[in-house]
Amino acid sequence: MKTFLPVLLAAFCFSALSCASGPQTTRVSSDTLTDLTGYWNGNDVDIVCKDLINKFIESPRVAQFTAQNNRLPVIRVGNFKNASSEPIDTSIVSKRMQVAILNSGKAEFVADAAVSEELRAEAAEQQSWANEDTAATLADETGADFLLTGAVKTIIQTSGNEQVREYDVTADATDITTHRIIWSDENNEIKKIVKRAKTKL
């Protein structure tokens, strides 16, 4: 009986763990289309960023700047606003655009405002604590030519249990000195029809 009890207890524990209801995870390829809710998702980011990045890279005005100044334009990423009805993290859009444009060799980037503040604080601290030969030089930053900004907006139509969601994503590159917009474009390819189950009375 003493030997049987531990075996019975172990079998019960194993059964309980096996029957426990928990989350089930299935790994999928990063390019797999997943749209569970009808709201903004990773696939939408891919579509929008690919389109806007290509438009920027192929822009005649960007090429004109490079030709006239004999160097690549220097860009700082500004604020990408979420003007939609959803909690969208627009920093994903701006970061992805920055990485792709930088890797294309069509432009150079300087740190955004938040990172610049950290860098300046570090440089200032080095004046007191770092070796003179290795301390960062103050007021020797590379100035940006353009500020890259944008916004994500939604247009929503609802009728009964059916809803149409449209996403309009804009991006602008503005001359920091003159405030002239040298490049502006948008993507409004994302349009979804979402049907909700009818509520049973």
ABEGO torsion letter per residue (X at the ends): XAAAAAAAAAAAAAAAAAABBBBBBBBBBAABBBBAAGBBBAAAAAAAAAAAAAAAAABAAAAAAAAAAGBBBBBBBBBBBBABABBBBAAAAAAAAAAAAAAAGABBBBBBAAAAAAAAAAAAAAAAABBAAABBBBGABBBBABBBBBBBBBBBBBBEABBBBBBBBBBBBBBAAAGBBABBBBBAABBBBBBBBBBBX
